Amino acid sequence: MSTVAAMWEARAADGRAPELLAWAREFAVPALEGAARVELFSAPGERVLLIGWWEGTEPAAVPEPPAGLLARPVHRWSFNSEYVVAR
């Protein structure tokens, strides 16, 4: 069974990172229902990152946040798992 990690990264408009993070918790995370695992991160530079893992199915789409929360368009990537080390 193949594992796919889908990453979604957004940069908030100046001073709006807390709002973007709250939006991601309320709307983006629930949209990933069916994922084997979901993680939500914040980072310097007013960035929010969401990663979901799917096993044997296609990743779900993350909705678009309100444009006023964003400094630039959202970036999205999907990766196939090639090697895992569990410690």
OpenMM code with the backbone's topology and positions (N, CA, C; nanometers):
from openmm import Vec3, app, unit

residues = "MET SER THR VAL ALA ALA MET TRP GLU ALA ARG ALA ALA ASP GLY ARG ALA PRO GLU LEU LEU ALA TRP ALA ARG GLU PHE ALA VAL PRO ALA LEU GLU GLY ALA ALA ARG VAL GLU LEU PHE SER ALA PRO GLY GLU ARG VAL LEU LEU ILE GLY TRP TRP GLU GLY THR GLU PRO ALA ALA VAL PRO GLU PRO PRO ALA GLY LEU LEU ALA ARG PRO VAL HIS ARG TRP SER PHE ASN SER GLU TYR VAL VAL ALA ARG".split()
positions = [
    Vec3(0.0848, -0.1172, 0.0000),
    Vec3(0.0000, 0.0000, 0.0000),
    Vec3(0.0898, 0.1242, 0.0000),
    Vec3(0.0624, 0.2183, -0.0878),
    Vec3(0.1447, 0.3385, -0.0945),
    Vec3(0.0930, 0.4460, 0.0013),
    Vec3(0.1863, 0.5230, 0.0534),
    Vec3(0.1531, 0.6351, 0.1414),
    Vec3(0.1881, 0.7644, 0.0697),
    Vec3(0.0932, 0.8573, 0.0708),
    Vec3(0.1142, 0.9883, 0.0094),
    Vec3(0.1029, 1.0938, 0.1181),
    Vec3(0.2003, 1.1842, 0.1216),
    Vec3(0.1942, 1.2997, 0.2117),
    Vec3(0.1606, 1.4212, 0.1262),
    Vec3(0.0567, 1.4924, 0.1655),
    Vec3(0.0176, 1.6145, 0.0957),
    Vec3(0.0465, 1.7317, 0.1877),
    Vec3(0.1210, 1.8287, 0.1370),
    Vec3(0.1582, 1.9463, 0.2147),
    Vec3(0.0894, 2.0690, 0.1577),
    Vec3(0.0429, 2.1537, 0.2480),
    Vec3(-0.0253, 2.2788, 0.2144),
    Vec3(0.0431, 2.3867, 0.2969),
    Vec3(0.0944, 2.4911, 0.2311),
    Vec3(0.1666, 2.5964, 0.3028),
    Vec3(0.1159, 2.7325, 0.2583),
    Vec3(0.0855, 2.8169, 0.3564),
    Vec3(0.0349, 2.9511, 0.3272),
    Vec3(0.1111, 3.0539, 0.4092),
    Vec3(0.1296, 3.1704, 0.3516),
    Vec3(0.1909, 3.2827, 0.4228),
    Vec3(0.0821, 3.3853, 0.4475),
    Vec3(0.0661, 3.4200, 0.5730),
    Vec3(-0.0389, 3.5142, 0.6118),
    Vec3(-0.0020, 3.6573, 0.5739),
    Vec3(-0.1025, 3.7355, 0.5492),
    Vec3(-0.0819, 3.8793, 0.5329),
    Vec3(-0.0260, 3.9329, 0.6647),
    Vec3(0.0451, 4.0442, 0.6588),
    Vec3(0.1099, 4.1009, 0.7778),
    Vec3(0.0151, 4.1067, 0.8972),
    Vec3(0.0591, 4.0463, 1.0072),
    Vec3(-0.0156, 4.0504, 1.1320),
    Vec3(-0.1354, 3.9571, 1.1386),
    Vec3(-0.1575, 3.8749, 1.0352),
    Vec3(-0.2787, 3.7915, 1.0317),
    Vec3(-0.2515, 3.6426, 1.0523),
    Vec3(-0.1287, 3.6083, 1.0941),
    Vec3(-0.0954, 3.4667, 1.1150),
    Vec3(-0.1874, 3.3991, 1.2168),
    Vec3(-0.2197, 3.4625, 1.3298),
    Vec3(-0.3113, 3.3955, 1.4237),
    Vec3(-0.4479, 3.3653, 1.3616),
    Vec3(-0.4968, 3.4557, 1.2775),
    Vec3(-0.6255, 3.4330, 1.2105),
    Vec3(-0.6155, 3.3192, 1.1087),
    Vec3(-0.5046, 3.3147, 1.0337),
    Vec3(-0.4865, 3.2086, 0.9353),
    Vec3(-0.4752, 3.0732, 1.0056),
    Vec3(-0.4022, 3.0684, 1.1157),
    Vec3(-0.3898, 2.9442, 1.1923),
    Vec3(-0.5267, 2.9004, 1.2452),
    Vec3(-0.6049, 2.9931, 1.2964),
    Vec3(-0.7396, 2.9607, 1.3452),
    Vec3(-0.8276, 2.9113, 1.2303),
    Vec3(-0.8173, 2.9743, 1.1129),
    Vec3(-0.8942, 2.9295, 0.9969),
    Vec3(-0.8546, 2.7865, 0.9605),
    Vec3(-0.7247, 2.7585, 0.9610),
    Vec3(-0.6769, 2.6240, 0.9263),
    Vec3(-0.7320, 2.5197, 1.0241),
    Vec3(-0.7331, 2.5528, 1.1533),
    Vec3(-0.7883, 2.4588, 1.2527),
    Vec3(-0.9370, 2.4333, 1.2281),
    Vec3(-1.0101, 2.5385, 1.1950),
    Vec3(-1.1551, 2.5272, 1.1817),
    Vec3(-1.2000, 2.4676, 1.0485),
    Vec3(-1.1277, 2.4969, 0.9384),
    Vec3(-1.1742, 2.4565, 0.8065),
    Vec3(-1.0825, 2.3586, 0.7334),
    Vec3(-0.9519, 2.3811, 0.7388),
    Vec3(-0.8603, 2.2961, 0.6620),
    Vec3(-0.8427, 2.1588, 0.7262),
    Vec3(-0.8182, 2.1547, 0.8559),
    Vec3(-0.7986, 2.0250, 0.9230),
    Vec3(-0.9214, 1.9357, 0.9066),
    Vec3(-1.0434, 1.9832, 0.9325),
    Vec3(-1.1603, 1.8955, 0.9132),
    Vec3(-1.1778, 1.8485, 0.7685),
    Vec3(-1.1300, 1.9260, 0.6711),
    Vec3(-1.1421, 1.8864, 0.5303),
    Vec3(-1.0572, 1.7633, 0.4994),
    Vec3(-0.9609, 1.7326, 0.5858),
    Vec3(-0.8716, 1.6191, 0.5629),
    Vec3(-0.9218, 1.4923, 0.6308),
    Vec3(-1.0515, 1.4867, 0.6577),
    Vec3(-1.1119, 1.3662, 0.7146),
    Vec3(-1.0759, 1.2479, 0.6248),
    Vec3(-1.0387, 1.1392, 0.6850),
    Vec3(-0.9971, 1.0222, 0.6084),
    Vec3(-0.8470, 1.0076, 0.5999),
    Vec3(-0.7733, 1.1123, 0.6348),
    Vec3(-0.6274, 1.1022, 0.6375),
    Vec3(-0.5859, 1.0144, 0.7556),
    Vec3(-0.4790, 0.9372, 0.7367),
    Vec3(-0.4275, 0.8534, 0.8440),
    Vec3(-0.3661, 0.9391, 0.9542),
    Vec3(-0.3171, 1.0565, 0.9173),
    Vec3(-0.2508, 1.1462, 1.0133),
    Vec3(-0.2565, 1.2868, 0.9576),
    Vec3(-0.2726, 1.3847, 1.0451),
    Vec3(-0.2742, 1.5264, 1.0060),
    Vec3(-0.1925, 1.6040, 1.1088),
    Vec3(-0.1058, 1.6934, 1.0613),
    Vec3(-0.0297, 1.7812, 1.1503),
    Vec3(-0.0411, 1.9244, 1.0989),
    Vec3(-0.0540, 2.0169, 1.1938),
    Vec3(-0.0645, 2.1588, 1.1629),
    Vec3(0.0507, 2.2300, 1.2338),
    Vec3(0.1246, 2.3103, 1.1594),
    Vec3(0.2419, 2.3806, 1.2116),
    Vec3(0.2291, 2.5303, 1.1866),
    Vec3(0.2974, 2.6081, 1.2697),
    Vec3(0.3181, 2.7502, 1.2416),
    Vec3(0.4686, 2.7720, 1.2368),
    Vec3(0.5108, 2.8779, 1.1672),
    Vec3(0.6540, 2.9038, 1.1513),
    Vec3(0.6774, 3.0536, 1.1422),
    Vec3(0.8021, 3.0957, 1.1681),
    Vec3(0.8354, 3.2367, 1.1501),
    Vec3(0.8014, 3.2812, 1.0077),
    Vec3(0.7816, 3.4083, 0.9924),
    Vec3(0.7449, 3.4619, 0.8617),
    Vec3(0.5960, 3.4500, 0.8355),
    Vec3(0.5195, 3.4298, 0.9432),
    Vec3(0.3738, 3.4232, 0.9356),
    Vec3(0.3257, 3.3115, 0.8433),
    Vec3(0.3927, 3.1958, 0.8529),
    Vec3(0.3574, 3.0814, 0.7705),
    Vec3(0.2812, 2.9760, 0.8501),
    Vec3(0.1918, 2.9084, 0.7799),
    Vec3(0.1139, 2.7977, 0.8353),
    Vec3(0.1321, 2.6795, 0.7410),
    Vec3(0.1612, 2.5632, 0.7978),
    Vec3(0.1860, 2.4427, 0.7196),
    Vec3(0.0946, 2.3319, 0.7689),
    Vec3(0.0343, 2.2615, 0.6764),
    Vec3(-0.0539, 2.1500, 0.7069),
    Vec3(-0.0041, 2.0303, 0.6270),
    Vec3(0.0143, 1.9173, 0.6948),
    Vec3(0.0571, 1.7946, 0.6276),
    Vec3(-0.0419, 1.6846, 0.6625),
    Vec3(-0.0892, 1.6157, 0.5601),
    Vec3(-0.1769, 1.5007, 0.5797),
    Vec3(-0.1174, 1.3798, 0.5115),
    Vec3(-0.1365, 1.2619, 0.5721),
    Vec3(-0.0869, 1.1361, 0.5170),
    Vec3(-0.2056, 1.0478, 0.4810),
    Vec3(-0.2021, 0.9921, 0.3609),
    Vec3(-0.3055, 0.9002, 0.3149),
    Vec3(-0.2409, 0.7694, 0.2759),
    Vec3(-0.3065, 0.6609, 0.3109),
    Vec3(-0.2566, 0.5278, 0.2773),
    Vec3(-0.3538, 0.4606, 0.1818),
    Vec3(-0.3107, 0.4442, 0.0568),
    Vec3(-0.3902, 0.3748, -0.0426),
    Vec3(-0.5021, 0.4556, -0.1052),
    Vec3(-0.5141, 0.5833, -0.0726),
    Vec3(-0.6162, 0.6685, -0.1335),
    Vec3(-0.5537, 0.8012, -0.1742),
    Vec3(-0.6243, 0.8734, -0.2556),
    Vec3(-0.5783, 1.0057, -0.2979),
    Vec3(-0.6008, 1.1072, -0.1860),
    Vec3(-0.5105, 1.2040, -0.1705),
    Vec3(-0.5280, 1.3082, -0.0689),
    Vec3(-0.6525, 1.3925, -0.0948),
    Vec3(-0.7142, 1.4364, 0.0121),
    Vec3(-0.8289, 1.5270, 0.0038),
    Vec3(-0.7787, 1.6693, -0.0244),
    Vec3(-0.8630, 1.7484, -0.0845),
    Vec3(-0.8278, 1.8874, -0.1147),
    Vec3(-0.8522, 1.9759, 0.0076),
    Vec3(-0.7653, 2.0718, 0.0268),
    Vec3(-0.7811, 2.1718, 0.1327),
    Vec3(-0.8506, 2.2929, 0.0708),
    Vec3(-0.9549, 2.3452, 0.1348),
    Vec3(-1.0230, 2.4618, 0.0785),
    Vec3(-0.9317, 2.5848, 0.0775),
    Vec3(-0.9663, 2.6793, -0.0050),
    Vec3(-0.8909, 2.8050, -0.0114),
    Vec3(-0.9282, 2.8938, 0.1073),
    Vec3(-0.8293, 2.9494, 0.1751),
    Vec3(-0.8610, 3.0446, 0.2823),
    Vec3(-0.9092, 3.1766, 0.2231),
    Vec3(-0.9744, 3.2597, 0.3036),
    Vec3(-1.0146, 3.3921, 0.2555),
    Vec3(-0.8918, 3.4692, 0.2053),
    Vec3(-0.9044, 3.5293, 0.0891),
    Vec3(-0.7905, 3.5982, 0.0265),
    Vec3(-0.7290, 3.7048, 0.1169),
    Vec3(-0.8079, 3.7715, 0.1984),
    Vec3(-0.7567, 3.8762, 0.2858),
    Vec3(-0.6603, 3.8270, 0.3920),
    Vec3(-0.6601, 3.6945, 0.4163),
    Vec3(-0.5672, 3.6380, 0.5151),
    Vec3(-0.4302, 3.6095, 0.4555),
    Vec3(-0.4192, 3.6103, 0.3239),
    Vec3(-0.2977, 3.5637, 0.2567),
    Vec3(-0.2083, 3.6758, 0.2053),
    Vec3(-0.0768, 3.6524, 0.2142),
    Vec3(0.0221, 3.7431, 0.1553),
    Vec3(0.0530, 3.7025, 0.0112),
    Vec3(0.0255, 3.5760, -0.0222),
    Vec3(0.0516, 3.5210, -0.1556),
    Vec3(-0.0337, 3.3958, -0.1723),
    Vec3(-0.0425, 3.3423, -0.2934),
    Vec3(-0.1209, 3.2199, -0.3117),
    Vec3(-0.0638, 3.1037, -0.2296),
    Vec3(-0.1497, 3.0118, -0.1945),
    Vec3(-0.1124, 2.8916, -0.1199),
    Vec3(-0.0243, 2.8031, -0.2074),
    Vec3(0.0743, 2.7376, -0.1462),
    Vec3(0.1571, 2.6389, -0.2156),
    Vec3(0.1113, 2.5006, -0.1727),
    Vec3(0.1108, 2.4060, -0.2670),
    Vec3(0.0699, 2.2682, -0.2395),
    Vec3(0.1683, 2.1723, -0.3053),
    Vec3(0.1998, 2.0628, -0.2332),
    Vec3(0.2851, 1.9581, -0.2872),
    Vec3(0.2316, 1.8234, -0.2402),
    Vec3(0.2533, 1.7202, -0.3189),
    Vec3(0.2260, 1.5829, -0.2771),
    Vec3(0.3534, 1.5018, -0.2946),
    Vec3(0.3785, 1.4118, -0.2009),
    Vec3(0.4970, 1.3283, -0.2025),
    Vec3(0.4574, 1.1832, -0.1797),
    Vec3(0.5247, 1.0911, -0.2486),
    Vec3(0.5079, 0.9487, -0.2236),
    Vec3(0.6140, 0.9046, -0.1238),
    Vec3(0.5729, 0.8285, -0.0249),
    Vec3(0.6671, 0.7780, 0.0745),
    Vec3(0.7571, 0.6723, 0.0106),
    Vec3(0.8864, 0.6873, 0.0296),
    Vec3(0.9833, 0.5935, -0.0265),
    Vec3(1.0566, 0.5140, 0.0819),
    Vec3(1.0657, 0.5694, 0.2020),
    Vec3(1.1437, 0.5038, 0.3068),
    Vec3(1.1015, 0.5633, 0.4414),
    Vec3(1.0790, 0.4799, 0.5409),
    Vec3(1.0368, 0.5266, 0.6727),
    Vec3(1.1260, 0.4639, 0.7788),
    Vec3(1.1713, 0.5442, 0.8718),
    Vec3(1.2428, 0.4974, 0.9886),
    Vec3(1.1623, 0.5358, 1.1098),
    Vec3(1.1126, 0.4392, 1.1838),
    Vec3(1.0378, 0.4657, 1.3073),
    Vec3(1.1312, 0.4443, 1.4244),
    Vec3(1.1388, 0.5419, 1.5115),
    Vec3(1.2313, 0.5308, 1.6263),
    Vec3(1.1549, 0.5386, 1.7554),
] * unit.nanometer
topology = app.Topology()
chain = topology.addChain("A")
for resn in residues:
    res = topology.addResidue(resn, chain)
    for name in ("N", "CA", "C"):
        topology.addAtom(name, app.Element.getBySymbol(name[0]), res)
